[in-house]
């Protein structure tokens, strides 16, 4: 009995002593850094990584002994070490395979302006945590992620809008502001177009670098593939190859790219082609063709809407008009080949459809007017008939009364 | 007092006795003074004839299938000469026919013209009203556009709430719980095959009984010298001609000024939100959707039975003053309830 009692007491004491140690294994970092625990819980790394994975040390020890260098404690990683630290997992295909993540980010980063400058010892450049965050890393698809498409301009802008930070590199700081009002910025922020470009679409994400002159058409061509094809057919390709023309951006600008309109022919072409030269003449022809076509199609569309108020079935011409718009949509990229005859062929097709639809709308309008005219005539006939019938009725009644009187 | 003249035509005439029958008919004595309300019956008959005429023309172009129905109506409206007018007149006269039939019934109720010997007129008239509504309802689906599809879907939902009989009703009229070509073909069969036969049979009996009983005179105080004056039927037919000609003008004007729309083809994946039923179904929809479904269905059925059996319930030749008041109050109350429920549904 005493031996059994002794054994029970010893086991109980061991259990009681073991409890804080067990608790310490989970909680020791949190004892001093409770906020970090909360941030980590929201992170994609929750359940996968612990504090020691990045910061080293021994979280099973309660107290500052856990921070001992002998325990591998590195504390806050140096900025220069962060890409390599993240890559220790993210460049490992075996570890990333279950998550379906690419493993080339570090390799790309090393080719980026950020990576190259970091390799030269400049640790003011962006490292992984500057864009993705540190403890609370959220998946890109989440709207709150700093690298979700709508947040990317602001994330890049945190450094690239900082004049003091950018001054040593001689980089402008108005890109974010310009982008916001551009056709691309409106597509991203206002129209919320799923394919709208962000900074990373043109510059790359991990391999971020400014596109070189020769590469601009290719970068824009990722989305504007047909325009790129036509551009390469035209004379501007040679100018680009010789380095004199910065391809797309020469006419459309960058960061503040606006919706192209007729005015672009005046403002952009005149920069290189003096008035009266073949280039300026071709530009003027293209401008006239496209403007007239758009005007004709717009007028036809308005005519249909106006006539549809009285003759609703006229809306059946809308699909036909849509074919005209399709010709114009075809002509818009074709103009980059600077082949006036091809554009003329397409716009002729569009304008003939616009004329046809306008004619049909006018006919429907005339038809509508005729209907009302005929209706008015029918009413005249009806009233005449009513009048004659009433008179005849009265006459009959009178004759009958006279007959009964006799 | 009007005395019909005798025909002096010989019985050896080629068309004997057709001429005599027409002559006798035109000179049949009818009450000299009848109310304007009598016009509704004639109006309904005219609109029914208009329905038959325009309906037959529509049948030439209409194709009853889910693929072709909408297209054929589009062709009819846009390409066929006066096709739009025929469709528009058909649509408007169907609504006006239901309205005329309802007003006709209201007049009959207040005039107590359902008493013997007009009991059968009342019963067949009531069936004709139901048939007119069924015609309009089934016809509304046939263009197979978005409105047609989703309004019928809303009706299906309403019917599906009725306990016990909903499955049977939907299986018979809808061809199941889903909406597809089955319902289009069923409605088409009803619209151009079954309902016209029922309508013609009932209309025949209705007109025969009316002809047999004669027109009911306006109610007059006893001793009023005008009470028993008569005139020939040809005189009355002139009045009917006036009504018909003006009604035709109204139908034509509505058809030209407000032609029915044709939305996009029926698309089961693009619901139209808040589809209202046609105006004559507004009160029924409100009732079926605000009361517990079983109770509402019973209420509608009971109401129908009571109205149908009215000549059996109210059979006294002369009624005391208090019954007159109750009779009129019930009528006014029913109309007020109908209008109230319709308004509640429309402005819900």
Interface residues (C-beta under 8 A of the other chain):
Chain A: X312 X313 X316 X371 X372 X375 X378 X379 X382 X385 X386 X389 X390 X392 X393 X396 X397 X400 X404
Chain B: X1 X2 X74 X77 X78 X84 X231 X235 X238 X239 X241 X242 X245 X246 X248 X249 X252 X253 X256 X257 X259 X261 X262
